[in-house]
Amino acid sequence: MKLVHIADTHLGLAAFSRLDPDSGMNLREKQIYDNFLAAIDVIIREKPDVLVHAGDLFDTVKPKTRAYTTVLDALTRLRDAGIPLVIVTGNHSMVKTRYTTSPLAVLDYHPAEIHAAYSFKYERVEIGDTVFHLIPNMLRVEDYRTAYDAVELAPGRNNVLVTHGLATAIKDRRLATVAEHELDSTILSDGFDYIALGHYHNQSQITTNAWYSGSTEYLTYGEIRDEKGGLVVDPARHTVEHLDLPRTPMYDCGTIACAGRHTSEITDEIIRRVEAKRPEKFSLAQVTLDGMSREHGKGIDMRALAGIREHLLDLKIRVKSEAENTPVPLQQDVRAIDYLAEFGAFLDKQNLSPKQKVFVAATGREALSAAMEQHREDGE
């Protein structure tokens, strides 16, 4: 059995203000659609027996029409190549009640061979010499244990677990998104020949047999050093290899020391740093300014950066102040802000009794999570 493992494609995500001149669509959104279909073509050339998608196919629970048609196009290509799709729902496309139709339910109407788990329960799928044990994103964290307890490993066959969540081994790397559940370490059992994980966007090995494939695209600047792509897996031989997939490049142009330098010098250095990367048209780039102070007045000359900004989809300029080591975005990057962590830090500074703090923390986090989810669903 040869399988390709991908996850976190987030179809429908839109960012930045540039529009595609031909379609009028948000250009970042279009890039993600186009790269996804190009990635499907790369996967087909690998000739796997199965394509496994470990969740967050869509960016929201109410996908856009173009997101759906892109997936249907991909399914047609997979059907023509004779490659089945095994997929679980992730937290971004997870409905909030058992009585709401999942966006993955639409896939059942396509003639391709599709095995989609989205009904808040464990599902078992047999393909060739391999049994796939599917646990979709759950409403409650304890539901993972209930689903896992229903697993029966098939002796003499390959056993592959596919699920979506945050492994306890990397719980310090929370994405602070709604329904981000921790996966009990006992669920990541060595009884499986391979565990295909989704949710964490950096391609990573968690245990000897458990891997995050990572997202296929850079979704925030916080992922600039992450490994992106897919994984080619042979569960019988226990081999895992990186598979490079098409994506929009993101360039790290490093840190510029600003102390004692005129703003015009800093501006020129930004331009030199970006041009040295020879960035592709409509790619993404980031530069960090260290030591900006009041002496720099209004800061760098944005008009002088117009040329490189026109070539790029986006140029993010982070600023480290003299008083702080933590860089902050010069332009607000809403998707990269950890609001729950910010709220927790704020709460720690308040003069509250232990009982008050417990109540405010629980109520506040619930309200923030609901607001974040509503913004994610409506703001796109």
KAVENPE-V399477 format. One record per residue. N is the residue number from 1. SS is DSSP state (hx for helix, st for strand, lp for the rest). PHI is phi in radians with two decimals (999 if undefined). OMEGA is omega as a letter, one per 20 degrees, with the letter a starting at -180 (* if undefined). Layout:
BEGIN
((N/SS/PHI/OMEGA) (N/SS/PHI/OMEGA))
END
This chain:
BEGIN
((1/lp/999/r) (2/lp/-2.08/r) (3/st/-2.23/r) (4/st/-1.94/a) (5/st/-1.95/r) (6/st/-2.29/r) (7/lp/-2.94/r) (8/lp/0.92/r) (9/lp/-1.42/r) (10/lp/0.86/r) (11/st/-1.12/a) (12/lp/1.85/r) (13/lp/-1.13/r) (14/lp/-2.16/a) (15/lp/-2.71/r) (16/lp/1.21/a) (17/lp/-1.79/a) (18/lp/-1.40/r) (19/st/-1.88/r) (20/lp/-1.28/a) (21/lp/-1.12/a) (22/lp/-1.45/a) (23/lp/-1.74/a) (24/lp/1.33/a) (25/lp/-1.43/r) (26/st/-0.94/a) (27/hx/-1.15/r) (28/hx/-1.13/r) (29/hx/-1.06/a) (30/hx/-1.14/r) (31/hx/-0.99/a) (32/hx/-1.16/r) (33/hx/-1.10/a) (34/hx/-1.10/r) (35/hx/-1.16/r) (36/hx/-1.09/r) (37/hx/-1.15/r) (38/hx/-1.14/r) (39/hx/-1.15/r) (40/hx/-1.04/r) (41/hx/-1.12/r) (42/hx/-1.10/a) (43/hx/-1.10/r) (44/hx/-1.06/r) (45/hx/-1.18/r) (46/hx/-1.29/r) (47/lp/0.97/r) (48/lp/-1.31/r) (49/lp/-1.36/a) (50/st/-2.60/r) (51/st/-1.83/r) (52/st/-1.88/r) (53/st/-2.02/a) (54/lp/-1.66/r) (55/lp/1.90/a) (56/lp/1.08/r) (57/lp/-1.05/r) (58/st/-1.80/r) (59/lp/-1.46/a) (60/lp/-2.38/r) (61/lp/-1.32/r) (62/lp/-2.11/a) (63/lp/-1.10/r) (64/lp/-1.27/r) (65/hx/-1.01/a) (66/hx/-1.12/r) (67/hx/-1.10/r) (68/hx/-1.10/a) (69/hx/-1.14/r) (70/hx/-1.12/r) (71/hx/-1.16/r) (72/hx/-1.10/r) (73/hx/-1.08/r) (74/hx/-1.09/a) (75/hx/-1.12/r) (76/hx/-1.10/r) (77/hx/-1.12/r) (78/hx/-1.16/r) (79/hx/-1.08/a) (80/hx/-1.08/r) (81/hx/-1.55/r) (82/lp/1.26/a) (83/lp/-1.91/r) (84/st/-1.23/r) (85/st/-1.97/r) (86/st/-1.98/a) (87/st/-2.55/r) (88/st/-2.08/r) (89/lp/-1.37/r) (90/lp/-1.90/a) (91/lp/-1.19/a) (92/lp/-1.24/a) (93/lp/-1.98/r) (94/lp/-1.57/r) (95/lp/-1.21/a) (96/lp/-1.65/r) (97/lp/-2.41/r) (98/lp/-1.31/a) (99/lp/-1.87/r) (100/lp/-1.84/a) (101/lp/-1.28/r) (102/lp/-1.29/r) (103/hx/-1.10/r) (104/hx/-1.31/r) (105/hx/-1.10/r) (106/hx/-1.08/a) (107/hx/-1.12/a) (108/hx/-1.10/a) (109/hx/-1.52/r) (110/lp/-1.48/a) (111/lp/-1.27/r) (112/lp/-1.16/r) (113/lp/-1.40/a) (114/st/-2.24/r) (115/st/-2.12/a) (116/st/-1.99/r) (117/st/-1.84/a) (118/lp/-2.54/a) (119/lp/-1.80/r) (120/lp/1.03/r) (121/lp/-2.66/r) (122/st/-1.20/r) (123/st/-2.31/a) (124/st/-2.04/a) (125/st/-2.29/r) (126/st/-1.94/r) (127/st/-2.32/a) (128/lp/1.03/a) (129/lp/-1.60/a) (130/st/-2.20/r) (131/st/-1.88/r) (132/st/-1.73/r) (133/st/-1.84/a) (134/st/-1.85/r) (135/st/-2.19/a) (136/lp/-1.27/r) (137/lp/-1.06/a) (138/lp/-1.87/r) (139/lp/-1.21/a) (140/lp/-2.22/a) (141/lp/-1.11/a) (142/hx/-1.20/r) (143/hx/-1.20/r) (144/hx/-1.10/r) (145/hx/-1.13/r) (146/hx/-1.06/r) (147/hx/-1.15/a) (148/hx/-1.13/a) (149/hx/-1.15/r) (150/lp/-1.49/a) (151/lp/-1.25/r) (152/lp/-2.19/a) (153/lp/-1.16/a) (154/lp/-1.63/a) (155/lp/-1.14/r) (156/lp/1.39/r) (157/lp/-2.28/r) (158/st/-1.27/r) (159/st/-2.06/a) (160/st/-2.12/r) (161/st/-1.66/r) (162/st/-2.15/a) (163/st/-2.67/a) (164/st/-2.37/r) (165/lp/2.89/a) (166/st/-1.77/r) (167/st/-1.14/a) (168/hx/-1.05/r) (169/hx/-1.12/r) (170/hx/-2.18/a) (171/hx/-1.13/r) (172/hx/-1.32/a) (173/hx/-1.96/a) (174/lp/-0.97/r) (175/lp/-1.60/r) (176/lp/0.99/r) (177/lp/-1.94/a) (178/lp/-1.12/r) (179/lp/1.05/r) (180/lp/-1.49/a) (181/lp/-1.73/r) (182/st/-1.39/r) (183/st/-1.64/r) (184/lp/-0.90/a) (185/lp/-1.03/r) (186/lp/-1.25/r) (187/lp/-1.20/r) (188/lp/-1.43/a) (189/lp/-1.32/r) (190/lp/-1.35/r) (191/lp/-1.28/r) (192/lp/-1.50/r) (193/lp/-1.29/r) (194/st/-2.74/r) (195/st/-2.15/a) (196/st/-1.68/a) (197/st/-1.88/r) (198/st/-2.24/r) (199/lp/2.14/r) (200/lp/-1.41/a) (201/lp/-1.55/r) (202/lp/-1.80/a) (203/lp/-1.04/a) (204/st/-2.62/r) (205/st/-1.65/a) (206/lp/-1.71/r) (207/lp/-2.33/a) (208/lp/-1.04/a) (209/lp/-2.13/a) (210/st/-2.07/a) (211/st/-2.34/r) (212/st/-1.60/r) (213/lp/-1.30/a) (214/lp/1.44/r) (215/lp/-1.32/r) (216/lp/-1.44/a) (217/lp/-2.21/r) (218/lp/-1.36/a) (219/lp/-1.72/r) (220/lp/-2.50/r) (221/hx/-1.20/r) (222/hx/-1.13/a) (223/hx/-1.74/a) (224/lp/-1.04/r) (225/lp/-1.78/a) (226/lp/-1.30/r) (227/lp/-1.46/a) (228/lp/-2.03/r) (229/lp/2.35/r) (230/st/-2.31/r) (231/st/-2.29/r) (232/st/-1.75/a) (233/st/-2.19/r) (234/st/-2.04/a) (235/lp/-1.11/r) (236/lp/-1.20/a) (237/lp/-1.63/r) (238/lp/1.04/r) (239/st/-1.89/r) (240/st/-2.39/a) (241/st/-2.27/r) (242/st/-1.19/r) (243/st/-2.12/r) (244/lp/-1.30/a) (245/lp/-2.21/a) (246/lp/-1.04/r) (247/lp/-2.78/r) (248/lp/-1.36/a) (249/lp/-1.13/r) (250/st/-2.25/a) (251/st/-1.87/r) (252/st/-1.68/a) (253/st/-1.62/r) (254/st/1.42/a) (255/st/-1.99/r) (256/st/-1.89/r) (257/st/-1.34/a) (258/lp/-1.76/a) (259/lp/-1.04/r) (260/lp/1.35/a) (261/lp/-1.98/r) (262/lp/-1.28/a) (263/hx/-1.05/r) (264/hx/-1.16/r) (265/hx/-1.13/a) (266/hx/-1.12/r) (267/hx/-1.07/r) (268/hx/-1.08/a) (269/hx/-1.18/r) (270/hx/-1.02/a) (271/hx/-1.07/a) (272/hx/-1.11/a) (273/hx/-1.08/a) (274/hx/-1.19/a) (275/hx/-1.10/r) (276/hx/-1.13/r) (277/lp/-1.36/a) (278/lp/0.84/a) (279/lp/-1.18/r) (280/lp/-1.15/r) (281/lp/-1.05/r) (282/lp/1.05/r) (283/lp/-1.63/a) (284/st/-2.05/a) (285/st/-2.52/r) (286/st/-2.37/r) (287/st/-2.34/a) (288/st/-1.97/r) (289/st/-1.83/a) (290/st/-1.93/r) (291/st/1.66/r) (292/st/-1.17/a) (293/lp/-2.45/r) (294/hx/-1.07/r) (295/hx/-1.11/r) (296/hx/-1.47/r) (297/lp/1.03/a) (298/lp/-1.36/r) (299/lp/1.65/a) (300/lp/-1.23/a) (301/lp/-1.51/a) (302/lp/-1.13/r) (303/hx/-1.13/r) (304/hx/-1.20/r) (305/hx/-1.56/a) (306/hx/-1.01/a) (307/hx/-1.12/a) (308/hx/-1.29/r) (309/hx/-1.14/r) (310/hx/-1.16/a) (311/hx/-1.30/a) (312/lp/-1.55/r) (313/lp/-1.26/r) (314/st/-2.75/r) (315/st/-2.11/r) (316/st/-1.72/r) (317/st/-1.98/r) (318/st/-1.66/a) (319/st/-2.15/r) (320/st/-1.72/r) (321/st/-1.35/r) (322/lp/-1.15/a) (323/lp/-1.54/a) (324/lp/-2.27/r) (325/lp/-1.71/a) (326/lp/-1.54/r) (327/lp/-1.27/r) (328/st/-2.14/a) (329/st/-1.25/r) (330/lp/-1.23/r) (331/lp/-1.85/a) (332/lp/-1.15/r) (333/lp/-1.91/a) (334/hx/-1.03/a) (335/hx/-1.19/a) (336/hx/-1.65/a) (337/lp/-1.45/r) (338/lp/-1.60/a) (339/hx/-1.11/a) (340/hx/-1.16/r) (341/hx/-1.17/r) (342/hx/-1.07/r) (343/hx/-1.13/r) (344/hx/-1.09/r) (345/hx/-1.13/r) (346/hx/-1.07/a) (347/hx/-1.12/a) (348/hx/-1.10/a) (349/lp/-1.54/a) (350/lp/-1.54/a) (351/lp/-1.54/a) (352/lp/-2.13/r) (353/lp/-1.24/r) (354/hx/-0.95/a) (355/hx/-1.15/r) (356/hx/-1.11/a) (357/hx/-1.12/r) (358/hx/-1.08/a) (359/hx/-1.16/a) (360/hx/-1.13/a) (361/hx/-1.09/a) (362/hx/-1.14/a) (363/hx/-1.16/a) (364/hx/-1.16/r) (365/hx/-1.13/r) (366/hx/-1.12/a) (367/hx/-1.15/r) (368/hx/-1.11/r) (369/hx/-1.06/r) (370/hx/-1.13/a) (371/hx/-1.16/r) (372/hx/-1.09/r) (373/hx/-1.15/r) (374/hx/-1.14/r) (375/hx/-1.11/a) (376/hx/-1.14/a) (377/hx/-1.36/a) (378/hx/-1.70/a) (379/lp/-1.31/a) (380/lp/-1.48/*))
END
